């Protein structure tokens, strides 16, 4: 199907249903919190309506407005921007304790905060992260079900497709979003379930192998050794919350992911895509690691924002996630640069600076932060994904006895 021949309205409700029925598994009495850009209000309405149809007992919608946010950054001083109201924290904690399910809709202008004082952005985000640390920790431990999805909005679509008129760009981006979740298949739900099963096959192989480390190489210059903690778990698209309910955290999801050993990363890694961080682009960057810590870095554009990430705290200078993604995924094959982590990370192998997911370690969700660190898991206020894979990526798994297993060749799984 060509994007010019399809109508968004023919698929938008199917998309909402796939998210809520298969992704979050909304059932009678569930509470749902929707976080959404104000430009995607129509989609939020469709999701709210569908959630009630599936039996939700309460739906709360929180809108984000980047235009207003930019005005705040330009006109308010740091003392105001870093004063996080108690009611904001209380609201988040309230719905977490009520075990609400969370739908986060991503869609933003990649250049929204271009030219804004980087220190204001850094200090404001740091204050928010500190205030919501307990909330975020529970989310990352899968205490509740959560999902991140995309919605096409003009400011994002025109960045991705600058040669198209605004209406056409929005339509084209919707097409790519729908395609990424297999919505054009005859039976999208079955297609998604089959895809999850396939990712779980990769996860099982990696977990059964009990690798000691992974070795990355690419023609771009990446030469990196990534140690893995004992008891690591590679997870696929399916997750389980604290009540034993299944959910899909990202839609789309093409990755199997785990956690590196916090002191076990050595070598150099190059990015393969721009990183959109808080409305600013970081491009063509590299990181050098020694014993897990970033000891050198550079970027052709946005270096100050990369510096801000790394200076969040000690854990931000270490890796918290290692994710394997075939180069031949449906998203990658479309040859579209989305300037959005949800989509770009599902077209490329990636890492994340910052906090590890506790669920990537056997029994990790029951351990304290200190116990997790003792087991080799990283802790931080932040978690920022960045893309490192391309068609030349080679990954070797090394077992404790020295046996080497080829996992990736020419950018794709070979297991």
ZAMI-765009 format. One record per residue (C-alpha): residue number from 1; y, z, x. Coordinates in Angstrom, 1 decimal, decimal comma. Example, Ala and Ser with C-alpha at 12.3 -4.5 7.8 and 13.67 -1.06 7.14 Angstrom:
2
+-----+--------+--------+--------+
| seq |      v |      w |      u |
+-----+--------+--------+--------+
|   1 |   -4,5 |    7,8 |   12,3 |
|   2 |   -1,1 |    7,1 |   13,7 |
+-----+--------+--------+--------+
//
This chain:
415
+-----+--------+--------+--------+
| seq |      v |      w |      u |
+-----+--------+--------+--------+
|   1 |    0,0 |    0,0 |    0,0 |
|   2 |    3,5 |   -0,8 |    1,2 |
|   3 |    6,3 |    1,7 |    0,6 |
|   4 |    8,4 |   -1,0 |   -1,1 |
|   5 |    5,8 |   -1,4 |   -3,9 |
|   6 |    5,3 |    2,2 |   -4,8 |
|   7 |    7,3 |    4,6 |   -7,0 |
|   8 |    8,0 |    8,2 |   -6,0 |
|   9 |    7,7 |    9,4 |   -9,6 |
|  10 |    4,1 |    8,1 |   -9,8 |
|  11 |    3,0 |   10,5 |   -7,2 |
|  12 |    5,4 |   13,5 |   -7,0 |
|  13 |    3,6 |   15,6 |   -9,6 |
|  14 |    0,2 |   14,8 |   -7,9 |
|  15 |    1,7 |   16,0 |   -4,7 |
|  16 |    2,9 |   19,3 |   -6,3 |
|  17 |   -0,5 |   19,8 |   -7,8 |
|  18 |   -2,3 |   19,2 |   -4,5 |
|  19 |   -0,1 |   21,7 |   -2,8 |
|  20 |   -0,5 |   24,4 |   -5,4 |
|  21 |   -4,0 |   23,9 |   -6,7 |
|  22 |   -5,8 |   23,0 |   -3,4 |
|  23 |   -3,4 |   24,3 |   -0,8 |
|  24 |   -2,4 |   27,7 |   -2,3 |
|  25 |   -5,0 |   27,9 |   -5,0 |
|  26 |   -2,6 |   29,4 |   -7,5 |
|  27 |   -4,4 |   31,3 |  -10,3 |
|  28 |   -3,6 |   33,5 |  -13,3 |
|  29 |   -1,0 |   36,2 |  -12,5 |
|  30 |   -0,1 |   35,1 |   -9,0 |
|  31 |    3,4 |   35,6 |   -7,7 |
|  32 |    4,9 |   32,6 |   -5,9 |
|  33 |    7,9 |   32,5 |   -3,5 |
|  34 |    9,3 |   29,0 |   -2,9 |
|  35 |   11,6 |   28,4 |    0,0 |
|  36 |   13,3 |   25,1 |   -0,3 |
|  37 |   16,4 |   23,1 |    1,0 |
|  38 |   19,0 |   22,8 |   -1,8 |
|  39 |   18,7 |   19,0 |   -1,5 |
|  40 |   15,1 |   19,2 |   -2,7 |
|  41 |   15,9 |   21,1 |   -5,8 |
|  42 |   14,2 |   18,6 |   -8,1 |
|  43 |   11,0 |   19,0 |   -6,1 |
|  44 |   11,3 |   22,8 |   -6,3 |
|  45 |   11,6 |   22,5 |  -10,1 |
|  46 |    8,4 |   20,4 |  -10,2 |
|  47 |    6,5 |   22,9 |   -8,1 |
|  48 |    7,8 |   25,8 |  -10,2 |
|  49 |    6,7 |   24,1 |  -13,4 |
|  50 |    3,2 |   23,2 |  -11,9 |
|  51 |    2,8 |   26,8 |  -10,7 |
|  52 |    3,3 |   28,2 |  -14,2 |
|  53 |    0,9 |   25,6 |  -15,6 |
|  54 |   -1,7 |   26,9 |  -13,2 |
|  55 |   -1,2 |   30,4 |  -14,4 |
|  56 |    1,4 |   31,9 |  -12,0 |
|  57 |    2,9 |   35,1 |  -13,4 |
|  58 |    6,2 |   34,9 |  -11,5 |
|  59 |    8,0 |   32,2 |   -9,4 |
|  60 |   10,9 |   33,0 |   -7,2 |
|  61 |   12,9 |   30,2 |   -5,6 |
|  62 |   15,1 |   30,7 |   -2,6 |
|  63 |   17,3 |   27,7 |   -1,6 |
|  64 |   18,6 |   26,9 |    1,9 |
|  65 |   21,9 |   25,0 |    2,4 |
|  66 |   22,6 |   23,7 |    5,9 |
|  67 |   26,1 |   22,7 |    5,1 |
|  68 |   27,0 |   26,2 |    4,0 |
|  69 |   25,1 |   27,6 |    7,0 |
|  70 |   27,1 |   25,4 |    9,4 |
|  71 |   30,4 |   26,6 |    7,8 |
|  72 |   29,3 |   30,2 |    8,4 |
|  73 |   28,5 |   29,5 |   12,0 |
|  74 |   31,8 |   27,8 |   12,5 |
|  75 |   33,9 |   30,5 |   10,8 |
|  76 |   32,2 |   33,9 |   11,1 |
|  77 |   32,0 |   36,0 |   14,2 |
|  78 |   28,8 |   37,2 |   15,8 |
|  79 |   29,1 |   40,7 |   14,5 |
|  80 |   28,9 |   39,3 |   10,9 |
|  81 |   26,2 |   36,8 |   11,6 |
|  82 |   23,9 |   39,4 |   13,2 |
|  83 |   24,4 |   42,0 |   10,5 |
|  84 |   21,3 |   41,4 |    8,4 |
|  85 |   21,7 |   43,0 |    4,9 |
|  86 |   19,0 |   45,6 |    4,0 |
|  87 |   18,5 |   43,9 |    0,6 |
|  88 |   17,4 |   40,7 |    2,3 |
|  89 |   14,7 |   42,5 |    4,3 |
|  90 |   13,7 |   44,6 |    1,3 |
|  91 |   13,3 |   41,5 |   -0,9 |
|  92 |   11,0 |   39,9 |    1,7 |
|  93 |    8,9 |   43,1 |    2,2 |
|  94 |    8,7 |   43,6 |   -1,6 |
|  95 |    7,0 |   40,3 |   -2,3 |
|  96 |    4,8 |   40,6 |    0,8 |
|  97 |    3,6 |   44,0 |   -0,5 |
|  98 |    3,0 |   42,4 |   -3,9 |
|  99 |    0,9 |   39,8 |   -2,1 |
| 100 |    2,9 |   36,9 |   -3,4 |
| 101 |    1,9 |   33,4 |   -2,2 |
| 102 |    4,5 |   31,5 |   -0,1 |
| 103 |    5,5 |   27,9 |   -0,4 |
| 104 |    7,9 |   26,8 |    2,3 |
| 105 |    9,4 |   23,3 |    1,9 |
| 106 |   10,6 |   21,8 |    5,1 |
| 107 |   13,3 |   19,1 |    5,1 |
| 108 |   16,4 |   19,3 |    7,1 |
| 109 |   19,1 |   17,3 |    9,0 |
| 110 |   17,9 |   17,3 |   12,6 |
| 111 |   21,5 |   17,2 |   13,7 |
| 112 |   22,8 |   19,8 |   11,2 |
| 113 |   24,1 |   22,2 |   13,8 |
| 114 |   24,9 |   19,8 |   16,6 |
| 115 |   28,0 |   21,1 |   18,4 |
| 116 |   27,8 |   24,6 |   16,9 |
| 117 |   28,2 |   27,5 |   19,4 |
| 118 |   24,7 |   27,9 |   20,8 |
| 119 |   25,2 |   31,6 |   21,4 |
| 120 |   26,0 |   32,2 |   17,7 |
| 121 |   22,8 |   30,3 |   16,7 |
| 122 |   20,8 |   32,3 |   19,2 |
| 123 |   22,1 |   35,7 |   18,3 |
| 124 |   21,9 |   35,1 |   14,6 |
| 125 |   18,3 |   33,9 |   14,8 |
| 126 |   17,3 |   36,8 |   17,1 |
| 127 |   18,8 |   39,3 |   14,6 |
| 128 |   16,9 |   37,8 |   11,7 |
| 129 |   13,7 |   37,7 |   13,7 |
| 130 |   14,1 |   41,4 |   14,6 |
| 131 |   14,9 |   42,4 |   11,1 |
| 132 |   11,9 |   40,5 |    9,6 |
| 133 |    9,4 |   41,3 |   12,4 |
| 134 |    7,0 |   43,3 |   10,2 |
| 135 |    7,2 |   40,6 |    7,5 |
| 136 |    6,5 |   37,8 |   10,0 |
| 137 |    3,6 |   39,7 |   11,6 |
| 138 |    1,9 |   40,0 |    8,3 |
| 139 |    2,4 |   36,4 |    7,5 |
| 140 |    1,0 |   35,3 |   10,8 |
| 141 |   -2,0 |   37,6 |   10,3 |
| 142 |   -2,7 |   35,8 |    7,0 |
| 143 |   -2,1 |   39,0 |    4,9 |
| 144 |   -1,1 |   36,6 |    2,2 |
| 145 |   -1,6 |   32,9 |    1,4 |
| 146 |    1,1 |   30,6 |    2,7 |
| 147 |    1,7 |   26,9 |    3,1 |
| 148 |    4,3 |   24,6 |    4,7 |
| 149 |    5,0 |   21,2 |    3,2 |
| 150 |    7,6 |   18,5 |    3,4 |
| 151 |   10,1 |   17,0 |    0,9 |
| 152 |   12,2 |   13,9 |    1,5 |
| 153 |   16,0 |   14,5 |    1,5 |
| 154 |   18,8 |   12,1 |    2,4 |
| 155 |   20,0 |   13,9 |    5,6 |
| 156 |   16,6 |   13,9 |    7,1 |
| 157 |   15,4 |   10,5 |    5,8 |
| 158 |   18,4 |    8,6 |    7,2 |
| 159 |   17,8 |   10,2 |   10,7 |
| 160 |   14,1 |    9,0 |   10,6 |
| 161 |   15,0 |    5,6 |    9,2 |
| 162 |   18,6 |    4,8 |   10,3 |
| 163 |   18,3 |    1,1 |    9,6 |
| 164 |   17,6 |    1,6 |    5,9 |
| 165 |   20,1 |    2,4 |    3,1 |
| 166 |   20,0 |    6,0 |    2,0 |
| 167 |   18,0 |    5,4 |   -1,2 |
| 168 |   15,5 |    3,3 |    0,7 |
| 169 |   15,2 |    5,8 |    3,5 |
| 170 |   14,5 |    8,6 |    1,1 |
| 171 |   11,8 |    6,5 |   -0,6 |
| 172 |   10,2 |    5,5 |    2,7 |
| 173 |   10,1 |    9,1 |    3,8 |
| 174 |    8,4 |   10,2 |    0,6 |
| 175 |    5,9 |    7,4 |    1,2 |
| 176 |    5,1 |    8,7 |    4,7 |
| 177 |    4,8 |   12,3 |    3,4 |
| 178 |    2,4 |   11,3 |    0,6 |
| 179 |    0,4 |    9,2 |    3,0 |
| 180 |    0,1 |   12,1 |    5,5 |
| 181 |   -1,8 |   14,2 |    2,9 |
| 182 |   -4,0 |   11,3 |    1,7 |
| 183 |   -2,4 |   11,2 |   -1,7 |
| 184 |   -3,0 |    7,4 |   -2,0 |
| 185 |   -6,8 |    7,9 |   -1,8 |
| 186 |   -8,8 |    7,4 |   -5,0 |
| 187 |   -9,6 |   11,1 |   -5,0 |
| 188 |   -6,9 |   12,9 |   -2,9 |
| 189 |   -8,5 |   16,4 |   -3,5 |
| 190 |  -11,9 |   15,2 |   -2,3 |
| 191 |  -10,3 |   13,3 |    0,6 |
| 192 |   -8,5 |   16,5 |    1,7 |
| 193 |  -11,6 |   18,6 |    1,4 |
| 194 |  -13,6 |   16,1 |    3,5 |
| 195 |  -10,8 |   16,1 |    6,1 |
| 196 |  -10,9 |   20,0 |    6,3 |
| 197 |  -14,7 |   19,9 |    6,8 |
| 198 |  -14,3 |   17,5 |    9,7 |
| 199 |  -11,7 |   19,7 |   11,4 |
| 200 |  -14,0 |   22,6 |   10,9 |
| 201 |  -16,7 |   20,7 |   12,7 |
| 202 |  -14,4 |   20,4 |   15,8 |
| 203 |  -13,6 |   24,1 |   15,5 |
| 204 |  -17,3 |   25,1 |   15,4 |
| 205 |  -18,0 |   23,0 |   18,5 |
| 206 |  -15,1 |   24,6 |   20,5 |
| 207 |  -16,0 |   28,1 |   19,4 |
| 208 |  -19,7 |   27,7 |   20,1 |
| 209 |  -18,9 |   26,4 |   23,6 |
| 210 |  -17,2 |   29,6 |   24,7 |
| 211 |  -14,9 |   27,9 |   27,1 |
| 212 |  -13,2 |   29,9 |   29,8 |
| 213 |  -10,3 |   27,4 |   30,1 |
| 214 |   -9,0 |   24,0 |   29,2 |
| 215 |   -7,5 |   21,5 |   31,7 |
| 216 |   -4,9 |   19,1 |   30,5 |
| 217 |   -3,8 |   15,9 |   32,4 |
| 218 |   -1,7 |   12,9 |   31,3 |
| 219 |    0,0 |    9,9 |   32,8 |
| 220 |    3,3 |   11,5 |   31,9 |
| 221 |    2,7 |   14,1 |   34,6 |
| 222 |    1,1 |   17,0 |   32,7 |
| 223 |   -1,3 |   18,9 |   34,9 |
| 224 |   -2,0 |   22,2 |   33,2 |
| 225 |   -4,7 |   24,8 |   33,2 |
| 226 |   -4,9 |   26,9 |   30,0 |
| 227 |   -7,1 |   30,0 |   30,1 |
| 228 |   -8,6 |   31,3 |   26,9 |
| 229 |   -9,2 |   34,9 |   25,9 |
| 230 |  -12,8 |   36,1 |   25,4 |
| 231 |  -13,5 |   36,0 |   21,7 |
| 232 |  -11,1 |   33,2 |   21,0 |
| 233 |  -11,3 |   31,4 |   17,7 |
| 234 |  -10,3 |   27,8 |   17,1 |
| 235 |   -9,3 |   27,4 |   13,5 |
| 236 |   -9,0 |   24,3 |   11,4 |
| 237 |   -7,0 |   23,5 |    8,3 |
| 238 |   -8,6 |   26,2 |    6,2 |
| 239 |   -7,5 |   29,8 |    6,3 |
| 240 |   -8,5 |   33,0 |    4,5 |
| 241 |   -6,1 |   35,7 |    3,4 |
| 242 |   -6,7 |   39,5 |    3,4 |
| 243 |   -8,3 |   39,3 |    0,0 |
| 244 |  -10,8 |   36,7 |    1,1 |
| 245 |   -9,1 |   33,8 |   -0,7 |
| 246 |   -9,0 |   30,4 |    1,0 |
| 247 |   -5,7 |   28,5 |    1,5 |
| 248 |   -4,4 |   25,6 |    3,7 |
| 249 |   -1,4 |   26,8 |    5,8 |
| 250 |    0,0 |   23,3 |    6,7 |
| 251 |   -0,1 |   20,2 |    4,6 |
| 252 |   -0,5 |   17,9 |    6,4 |
| 253 |   -2,8 |   19,4 |    9,0 |
| 254 |   -4,6 |   17,4 |   11,7 |
| 255 |   -5,0 |   20,2 |   14,2 |
| 256 |   -7,6 |   22,7 |   15,4 |
| 257 |   -5,8 |   25,6 |   17,1 |
| 258 |   -6,3 |   28,8 |   19,0 |
| 259 |   -4,5 |   31,1 |   21,4 |
| 260 |   -4,2 |   30,8 |   25,2 |
| 261 |   -4,7 |   33,9 |   27,4 |
| 262 |   -1,2 |   35,2 |   27,9 |
| 263 |   -1,6 |   35,3 |   31,7 |
| 264 |   -3,9 |   32,4 |   32,1 |
| 265 |   -1,6 |   29,3 |   32,0 |
| 266 |   -0,8 |   27,5 |   35,2 |
| 267 |    0,8 |   24,2 |   36,0 |
| 268 |    3,3 |   21,7 |   34,5 |
| 269 |    3,5 |   20,3 |   31,0 |
| 270 |    5,7 |   17,5 |   29,8 |
| 271 |    6,9 |   17,1 |   26,2 |
| 272 |    6,1 |   13,8 |   24,4 |
| 273 |    8,4 |   14,1 |   21,5 |
| 274 |   11,9 |   15,6 |   20,8 |
| 275 |   11,8 |   19,2 |   19,5 |
| 276 |   14,1 |   19,9 |   16,6 |
| 277 |   15,1 |   23,6 |   17,0 |
| 278 |   17,5 |   25,1 |   14,6 |
| 279 |   19,3 |   21,8 |   13,9 |
| 280 |   19,5 |   20,7 |   17,5 |
| 281 |   17,3 |   18,3 |   19,4 |
| 282 |   15,7 |   19,2 |   22,8 |
| 283 |   14,5 |   16,0 |   24,4 |
| 284 |   12,4 |   15,0 |   27,4 |
| 285 |   11,7 |   18,4 |   28,7 |
| 286 |    9,1 |   20,1 |   30,9 |
| 287 |    7,8 |   23,6 |   31,6 |
| 288 |    6,2 |   25,0 |   34,7 |
| 289 |    3,9 |   28,0 |   34,3 |
| 290 |    2,6 |   30,5 |   36,8 |
| 291 |    0,2 |   33,2 |   35,6 |
| 292 |    1,2 |   32,5 |   32,0 |
| 293 |    5,0 |   32,8 |   32,6 |
| 294 |    7,5 |   30,0 |   32,5 |
| 295 |    9,0 |   29,9 |   36,0 |
| 296 |   10,9 |   26,6 |   35,8 |
| 297 |   12,1 |   24,1 |   33,1 |
| 298 |   14,5 |   21,3 |   32,4 |
| 299 |   15,5 |   18,9 |   29,7 |
| 300 |   17,4 |   15,6 |   29,6 |
| 301 |   19,1 |   16,8 |   26,4 |
| 302 |   19,4 |   20,2 |   24,7 |
| 303 |   18,6 |   22,3 |   27,7 |
| 304 |   20,8 |   25,2 |   26,5 |
| 305 |   18,7 |   25,4 |   23,3 |
| 306 |   15,4 |   25,4 |   25,3 |
| 307 |   17,0 |   28,2 |   27,4 |
| 308 |   17,7 |   30,1 |   24,1 |
| 309 |   14,1 |   29,9 |   23,0 |
| 310 |   12,9 |   31,2 |   26,4 |
| 311 |   15,4 |   34,1 |   26,4 |
| 312 |   14,4 |   35,3 |   23,0 |
| 313 |   12,2 |   38,0 |   24,6 |
| 314 |    9,5 |   38,2 |   27,3 |
| 315 |    6,8 |   36,8 |   25,1 |
| 316 |    8,9 |   33,6 |   24,4 |
| 317 |    8,3 |   32,7 |   28,1 |
| 318 |    4,6 |   32,5 |   27,4 |
| 319 |    2,3 |   30,3 |   25,3 |
| 320 |    1,0 |   31,6 |   22,0 |
| 321 |   -0,8 |   28,6 |   20,6 |
| 322 |   -2,9 |   25,7 |   21,9 |
| 323 |   -3,6 |   23,0 |   19,3 |
| 324 |   -5,7 |   19,9 |   19,7 |
| 325 |   -4,7 |   16,8 |   17,6 |
| 326 |   -6,2 |   13,3 |   18,0 |
| 327 |   -3,7 |   10,6 |   18,8 |
| 328 |   -5,3 |    8,4 |   16,1 |
| 329 |   -4,4 |   10,6 |   13,1 |
| 330 |   -2,9 |    8,9 |   10,0 |
| 331 |    0,5 |   10,3 |   11,0 |
| 332 |    0,4 |    9,1 |   14,6 |
| 333 |   -0,8 |    5,6 |   13,5 |
| 334 |    2,3 |    5,2 |   11,4 |
| 335 |    4,4 |    5,3 |   14,6 |
| 336 |    7,2 |    7,3 |   12,9 |
| 337 |    9,2 |    9,9 |   14,8 |
| 338 |    9,9 |   12,5 |   12,1 |
| 339 |   12,2 |   14,9 |   14,1 |
| 340 |   10,3 |   17,6 |   12,2 |
| 341 |    7,7 |   19,9 |   13,7 |
| 342 |    5,4 |   19,9 |   10,7 |
| 343 |    4,9 |   16,2 |   11,0 |
| 344 |    5,3 |   15,5 |   14,7 |
| 345 |    2,9 |   18,3 |   15,7 |
| 346 |    0,3 |   16,6 |   13,5 |
| 347 |    0,6 |   13,4 |   15,5 |
| 348 |    0,2 |   15,0 |   18,9 |
| 349 |   -1,6 |   17,8 |   20,8 |
| 350 |    0,9 |   20,7 |   21,1 |
| 351 |    1,5 |   24,2 |   22,3 |
| 352 |    3,8 |   26,9 |   21,0 |
| 353 |    6,0 |   29,3 |   22,9 |
| 354 |    5,9 |   32,8 |   21,6 |
| 355 |    3,6 |   34,9 |   19,3 |
| 356 |   -0,1 |   34,2 |   19,0 |
| 357 |   -1,8 |   34,1 |   15,6 |
| 358 |   -4,0 |   37,3 |   15,5 |
| 359 |   -6,6 |   35,4 |   13,5 |
| 360 |   -7,3 |   33,3 |   16,6 |
| 361 |   -9,2 |   36,2 |   18,1 |
| 362 |  -12,4 |   37,8 |   16,8 |
| 363 |  -11,3 |   40,8 |   14,7 |
| 364 |   -7,7 |   40,2 |   15,8 |
| 365 |   -6,1 |   40,7 |   12,4 |
| 366 |   -7,3 |   44,3 |   12,5 |
| 367 |   -5,8 |   45,1 |   15,9 |
| 368 |   -2,4 |   46,5 |   16,8 |
| 369 |    0,1 |   44,6 |   18,9 |
| 370 |   -0,8 |   46,5 |   22,0 |
| 371 |   -4,6 |   46,0 |   21,4 |
| 372 |   -4,0 |   42,3 |   21,0 |
| 373 |   -2,1 |   42,1 |   24,2 |
| 374 |   -4,9 |   44,0 |   26,0 |
| 375 |   -7,2 |   41,2 |   24,8 |
| 376 |   -4,9 |   38,5 |   26,2 |
| 377 |   -2,9 |   37,6 |   23,1 |
| 378 |    0,8 |   37,0 |   23,3 |
| 379 |    3,5 |   38,8 |   21,3 |
| 380 |    7,0 |   37,7 |   20,6 |
| 381 |    9,7 |   37,5 |   17,9 |
| 382 |    9,4 |   33,7 |   18,0 |
| 383 |    6,8 |   31,0 |   17,7 |
| 384 |    8,1 |   27,5 |   18,5 |
| 385 |    5,7 |   24,5 |   18,6 |
| 386 |    6,4 |   21,6 |   21,0 |
| 387 |    4,4 |   18,3 |   21,4 |
| 388 |    2,6 |   17,3 |   24,6 |
| 389 |   -0,1 |   14,8 |   23,6 |
| 390 |   -0,1 |   11,0 |   23,9 |
| 391 |   -2,6 |    8,2 |   24,3 |
| 392 |   -3,2 |    9,2 |   27,9 |
| 393 |   -4,1 |   12,8 |   27,3 |
| 394 |   -7,3 |   14,0 |   28,9 |
| 395 |   -8,7 |   17,5 |   28,1 |
| 396 |  -11,6 |   19,1 |   29,9 |
| 397 |  -13,3 |   22,3 |   28,8 |
| 398 |  -14,6 |   24,6 |   31,5 |
| 399 |  -17,3 |   27,1 |   30,8 |
| 400 |  -17,8 |   30,4 |   32,7 |
| 401 |  -20,7 |   28,9 |   34,7 |
| 402 |  -18,4 |   26,0 |   35,8 |
| 403 |  -19,9 |   23,4 |   33,5 |
| 404 |  -17,2 |   20,9 |   32,4 |
| 405 |  -17,1 |   19,2 |   29,0 |
| 406 |  -14,9 |   16,3 |   28,1 |
| 407 |  -13,1 |   17,2 |   24,9 |
| 408 |  -10,3 |   14,5 |   24,9 |
| 409 |  -10,2 |   11,1 |   26,4 |
| 410 |   -7,3 |    8,6 |   26,0 |
| 411 |   -5,7 |   11,0 |   23,5 |
| 412 |   -8,6 |   11,5 |   21,1 |
| 413 |  -11,6 |   13,8 |   20,5 |
| 414 |  -14,8 |   12,7 |   22,1 |
| 415 |  -17,0 |   15,6 |   20,9 |
+-----+--------+--------+--------+
//
